[in-house]
Amino acid sequence: MDKAQDRFEIVIAGGGSAGWMAAAALAQAAPRNTAITLVESEAIGIVGVGEATIPAIKIFNRILGISEADFLRETKGSFKLGIEFQNWLREDHGYFHQFGSFGRDFDTIPLHQYWLKLRHEGDETPIQDYSMAWALAKRNRFAPPVSDPRMVQSTHDYAYHFDAVLYGQFLRRYAEARGVTRVEGRIADVRRNGEDGDIAGLTLDDGRTVDGDFFIDCTGFRGVLIEDGLKTGYHDWRQWLPCDRAIAAPCAHGGDFTPYTRSTARAAGWQWRIPLQHRIGNGYVHCSEYISEDEATQTLLANLDGEAQADPRVLRFVTGRRKQFWTRNCVAIGLAAGFMEPLESTSIHLIQTGIMRLIALFPDREGNDLARQEYNRLTEAEYEHIRDFLVLHYRQTERSDPLWAYTRSMEIPETLQYRLDHYTSHGRLVAFGHDLFPNASWLAVMAGQGLEAEACDPIVERRDTPFRERLAGLKKVTHEAAERAPDHRTALDQIMGRTSAA
């Protein structure tokens, strides 16, 4: 076969974080004779309002060979040890969802079961007091975990905050240096084959055409290929996650340079705070049924740490997912695939797993039925697991505002109810397959949102483990270790400077 005929053409529609993450990863991983073209228009804005991530982003950067110092410098990034939730259970109440575990298990019984035993004896110590991530975060300190499992400093993890626009630009340079071709232009039409209905190519508004064998839709909420072109359909999840708007605005630094994201519940939704090196990203995710855009904007601007640095932007969305993520010869990545509100910083992660899943199930010109089926099965399960985790935050609340009164009484997915039943019965944490969030994350949110276990596991009553002394010792060494760590700004400067000098 002629080499030109064997050339496999991948076309990515749309840039931003999703498009350039896909381009960079494919440029690094795709087989020989694979041509990658990305089509985007500078006239179309992107939803880059500043991103918080979860620890898996480190794996993505490592696969691409991107150093942590270069990444932090290029994206104005900072460290993230978890998320602080304020006022979610009720006003003047807070808790922390940490990255990492609560110490290490003493024996075959999960550590939190001994914590539950203490609670039933009247000890009100919150579970987060046994978290290394929280011990660092509340002091505005940071240190990466160590590899020695005997040390408490090995029990936490971390992710990043970064400027999504800068990240996209950084990855564009990376991808273009590895052969990705960028085409400037707005997509006017999605052309399909008359025989099989696959996408044949894209027609731009100036009449140029971009043909390909396989297409990746990174066009955002609209889904120009997956929805406008292929009419895939959408599962609307607003009965469980009713927020449908966000007002976003960056502001100047003020207050502490925190190594964590903050989520503050408001009357009609919640406000995010994401600290970067050069500014703070802010937004008010809300439900338009309970507050107007003007009122939401005023609420956001009244609760900034510093002076607003840009006019507030309005984002409109419908929480949910496409009925199929991979249809015919097109896969949707990022917002084109679905929208999960950024309550637990999963947006970038869903881009990442979508790309990695596509590489693992790399398409051919034909015979993709099994790969497509498996891709959709795994992605559907991932979205539903994340959905349940987000719904948990809204369901377990004592707030009486109309939005929260609705979410507190709404019928929830059976899969979430099953988890809650196990926890309230004996404090057990159950999982479904490859859950994104580990048991420690579910425990942090369940306990933080006020969910109580009626009893601990019966086996705890039959053990003679000296758990009181061990829990006290864990708490002591955790907080002593945190006191020795540098502050967030110093740690950031040290890590960037050390690698830069090298």
N, C-alpha and C positions, 0 to 999 in steps of 0.2 A: 504494500500500500504506500502511496506517496505520502511523504511526511506532512505536506500541507493539508492533505485530506484527513490525516490522523489528528490534526490540531483540534483541540476541544476548547470551544469558546464560552467563557463564563461572563455574563453581563450583570453588573451590580447596578441597580437603579436607586440612586440616592446616596448622599454622602453622610455627613455627621458622624457621630460615634459609631452607629451601627454599620454604615457603609464602609468606613475606613478600618474598623476592626475586622470586618469580613475580608476586605481587600488585603490587609496586612497578613492575616492568618493564612489565607489561601496562597498568597505569594510565597509564604514560607513553607507551606505543606503540600501544595498541589503537585501532581505528577508532571513530568516533562511534557512538552508540547501542549501545555495548558495556557491559553491566553486569557488574561483578566482585564476587563474594561469596566470602568466606573463612570456612570453618567450622572452628573449633578448640575444644578443651576445656582449660581451665586445670587440670583434674584429671589430664590425661595429661602426663607429663613429656616433655621433649625431650632429644635426645642432644647437648646443647650443652656440650662440655667444653673449649672453647677451640680456635680454629682457626688453622692456618697455611695460607697461600695461595701461589699462583704469580702472576707479574706481570699476567696478564690481568684480575685483579680490578680493576685501575685503570681498565680500559676500561669495565667494568660501572658503576662509580661515576661515571665521566665521562659516560656516556650518561644517567644519571639526574640529572646536574647537581649531584652531591654533591661538595663541596670536600674536599680531602685533610685539611685541618685539622679540619673538622667531623667527618669520619669517624673520625679518630684520637682526637679528644676523646670522642666519643659511645661508642666501642667499647673504650676503654682500650687502643688499639692501639700497636704498635711496628713497626719496620722489619725486613724480612727480605731478606738478600742471597743466601740459599741454605740448604743443609742440610749440616751437618757429620756425617759418618758415623764412628762410633768402634767398633772391634772387629769390623767386619763381615767383613773378609778373614781376620783372625786377631786374637788378643788384642794390645793395645798398638799397633795399627795404625789410622790414620785417614786420611780424605781429605775433600774438599769438593766438593759439587755446587753450582756457582755459577749465578747468573742472569746471562746474558750470554755473551759470547764470550771466547776467549783471544786478546786483542789483535785485530789485523786482519791479514788475509792480506797477505803481501809482494807476491805476484804471483798468477798463475792457479792455483798449487798451494796446497791448504789448508795453513795454518801448521803444523798438527799433524804433517804429513808430515815437515817439517824437524825437529820435535821428536823424532820416531821415529828419524830419521837420527842425531841426537845420541845417543840411547839406545843404538843399535847400536854407537856409538863408545865407549860406556862412561860417558856422562854420565847421572847418576841424578836430575837435576832433575825433580821431579814436574810434570805439566802444569799443576796449579793455581797454580804460581808465576808463570804468565803471565796470571793472571786478576785483573782490577781488583776484582771482587767479593770474592775471597779476600784480597787485600791489605788491603782495608778491614775485612773481617770478623775476621781474626785479630788486628787491633788494636782491635777493638770500636769502630770508627769508622763513620760513615755520611755520605754526600753523594749527592744525586740525580745521575744522569748528565747530562752537558752535551750540547748538540745538535751541536757542531762535530765532525764525524767524524775530523778530524785529531788530536784529543786523545784520549789513552788513557782519560780520564774519560768518554768516550762509549761505552765498550765493555761496561759492566755494566748490569744492570737490578735491579729490586727488587720485592718484594711486601710483605705485611703479616702480622703476628700480630694477632689480635683476639679479643675475647670474643664468641662466637657468639650467646649469649643477648642481649647488648646490641645486637648488630647486627640481630637479628630485631626487637627493640623499636624501634630507630631506623627501620627500614624500615616497620614497622607505622604509625608516625606519618606517615611520608612517604606511604604508600599511602592511608591514611584521609583525609589532607588532599586527596587527588586523587580522592575519590569511592568508594573501595573500602569495601564493607560487611562488617563482621565479625559473625559469628553465633557465640555461645557455645553449645556443646553437643557431646555425644558421639554419634558416628554409630552407630546401632543396626542399620541395614539399608541395602543398596544396591538400589534398585528399578530394574528393567529393563523396557523396552518388550516387549510380547509379540510384536510384529510383526518387528522387526529385531534385537532383543537389545541395543540400545544402552542406556546408562544414562539413565533418565528423571529420577531424583532421589534424594535421600538422606532417610532417615527418622531423626530424632534420638531419643534415648532417652526424651524426654518427649512424643513423638508428633508434634512439629512436622516439617514437610517442607521441603526446599530443592530446588526443581526447577531444571533448567538445560538448555542446549543442548550444552555441552561441559564436561568435567570434568578437573581436574588433580589427580592423586593425590600428595600430599606427606605421607602418613601414616607414613613411616618404614619400618623393616624389614618390618612386617606387610603393607603394601600392601593396605589395606582395600578399595580400589576395583579396582586392577589385578589383584590375586590373589584376595582373598576374593570379590569381586563378579564378576570376569570370567574367573577361572581361567586366567590367561595362561601360567603355567609359568615355570620358573627353570633357568638353566644354572649348575651348581655347578662352581666352579673350584678346589676344595680339593685336587685332585691336584697343582696347581702352587703354590698359596698356602694351605698347611694351617692357618695361624693362624685361630682361631675364637673367641677371647675377647680382651677388653681390660679391664684394671683402671685406672680413671682417678681422679686426685685432684689438686686444686690445692695449692700450697704457698706460703709466704711467700718473698719474694726472698732470695737468698743468692748469693754469687759474682758473676760479671760480668753486666752487663746486655747480653747479646749481641744483635747485629743479625742473628741467624740461628737456625734451628731446629737442635736436636741429636737425632740418632738413635743410640742405643747398643745394640749387639747384646748380648743376654743368652742364657743357655743354651737357653731354649725360646721365643725370640722377640726382641723389641726394645723399648726404652723411648724415648718421646718427651719432649722438653723444649721448651716454647713460652713464651718470656718476654713477658709483657704489662706494662703500666705498673704495675698494682696487685698482680700475683701472677705465679706461674709455673704453667703448665698441664703436667701430667705424666700419663703412662699407660704401661702395660706390655701391648703386644700380644703374645699368646702362643698356643701350641697346647695345648689341654686334654689331648691324648694324652700330653704329655711333662711336664706340671706341673699341680698342683692349683691351684684358685683361692686357697686359703689361702697356698700357697707363693708364688704370683705376687704376691699382695697384700703379703706380707712383703718380697719382693724390691723391689717398688716403693717401699714406705715406707722401706726401708733406704737408698735411693739418691735421696733428695730433697735439694734445696739448702737448704731451710728447713723450718719446722714445717708439717705438713699443716693445711689450713684447712677441710677437710670430710672426711666419711667416704668411703672409697674406693667407687666405683660399679663394678658389673660390667656389661659390655656383651657380649652374645652375638650372633654374626653368622655368616653363610655367605658367603664371598667368591664373587662371580659376578654375573650379570645376569638380568633378565627375558628371556624368549624373544622378547617384543615389548615395546617401550617405549610405543608408541602402538597401542592396540587399540580398535577401534570408535570411540566418541566420548570416549575417555579417554587421557591421556598421563601417564606416571609420571615424576616429577622427584625427584632426590635419592635418599635411601636406599630409597624405594619402587621406584626403577628398578634398583637393584643396589648392591652394596657392594664398593668397592676399598679395602683397608686404607690408612690415611693415611700410608703410608711416604713418598710424594712429594707430599703435600698437594694431592691432586686432588679432594677431596670437594666443596668450594665451586665449583671450576671446572666439575665435571660438572653441578652445578645451573645454573651460568651458561650453559653451552653448550646445555643442554637447553632453557632458556627462550628464548635467542636463536634457536635452531633452530625452535622453535615459532612465534615471531614471524615468522620468514622464511617459514614454511610455514603461515601463519595459517589455521585451519580455518573451514569454513562448516557449515551445517546438514546438508549432504549433498555428495556428490562429492569426498570427501577421500581417495580411494584412492591417487592418485599422491603426494599430500603425505605420507600415512601411510607409504607404501613408502619414500620418500626419507628421511624422518625416521628410520625404523628402520635403513636402510642406513648412514647417516652415524653414528648413535649406536652401532651395533654395532661399526663400524670403530674409533671412538674408544675404546670400552671395551677392545677387543682390543689396541690399541696400548699403552694404559696397562698392561694386564695383562702384556704382554711386558716392559715396562720394569721393572715390579716383580719379575717372576720373575728377571730378570737379577741383581738384588741377592742373591737366595737361591742362585742356581745357581753363581755364581763366588765360592766361599769355600773356605778351608782349615780352617775350624773342624771339630772332631770330635764335638761334642755330638750326640746322637741326631737332633734335628730337623735340624741342619745337615748331618749325614751323609746324611739322606734327600734333602734338597733338592739337595745336590751331585750325587747320582747319578740323580735323577729324569729321566724323559723330558720334554723341554720342547717347547713349540709350534714347529712347523716355521718359522713366520715369525721367531721369535727365533733359531733355529738358523741361519737364512739370514744374519741380521745378523752373528752371531758368526763365521761362516765367512768372511765378507768382511773383517772386521776382523783376524782372526788370520792371514789370508793376506797381505794387503798394507796393512793399516791403513786400509782404506776404510770409510766410513760410508754406509750405504744407508738409504733411508727409503721408507715406503709412504704415498703420498697425503698427506693433511693430518695429519701426525704432531703430537701435542701437544708432545712434547719434541724440540727441535732437535738437530742433530748434536753441538753442543757439550755438551749434556746427556748424550747417549749416550757420548761420549768420556770425560767426567768419571767416569761410573760404571764403564765398561769398564776404564779405566786404574786407577781407584781400587780396584776389586775384583780387580786383579791379572791381568787379561787382557792377554796380550802379543801383539804383531804379529810374525810371523816375519820380515817384510821390510817396508820402506816401499815406496811406489809407485815402480815402475821409472823413471818420468820424473824423479824427484828426482835420480837418479844422472847424468842427462844435462843438469842445469841448473848454471849457475855462479853462482847467487844467493849473495851473502855472508851466508848465513843464520845463521852462528854469531855474527857481530857484531850482526845485527839482533835475534836472540833475546836476546842479552845486553843490548842497549839497551832492548828492550821490558821486560824484567824490572826494569831499573834505574828507568826512568821510571814504571813502574807503582807501585813501592813508594815512590818519592819523592812521587808524587801522593797516595798513601794517608796518608802522614805529615802532609800539610797539612790533611786533613779533620778536622772536629770529632768528638768522641766521640758515641756513640749517643744518650745522654740529652740532651746539649746540642743535637744536630741535631733531635731530636724536639721539644724545647721551642721551638726557634727556628721551626720550620715551623708548629707549632700557634699560637704567639704572633703570628707575622707575619700570618697570614690572619685570626686573631681580631681584631687591631687594625684591619685593613682593613674 
